[in-house]
Amino acid sequence: KEPRHAVLEADKLLDFVLKKRGYEGTLGEKLKKAGREFSSIDDVWSAHKLRNRVAHEMGFEVSEQEARKALSAIKQALWDLGAKNL
């Protein structure tokens, strides 16, 4: 998959897991409420901000390095939330 698609899908997965854990609102609101659950909330926010740029800025391209960093942060966030088999 291309990096931009991977970032979008990973962000959706994080949103889904947070919803299943009982958090409500936009993903940004869920992250604010769940912040203490993450080992690095700053990395999770950076990944989500990258997703927002991909989704909303025309022609924005994600480098493989940026995508890897974001995906790593989201994977850790999912691990922190108890989704261990990823």
Secondary structure, DSSP 4 states (H G I P E B T S, - for coil): --HHHHHHHHHHHHHHHHHHTT--SSHHHHHHHHGGG-S-HHHHHHHHHHHHHHHHSTT----HHHHHHHHHHHHHHHHHTT----
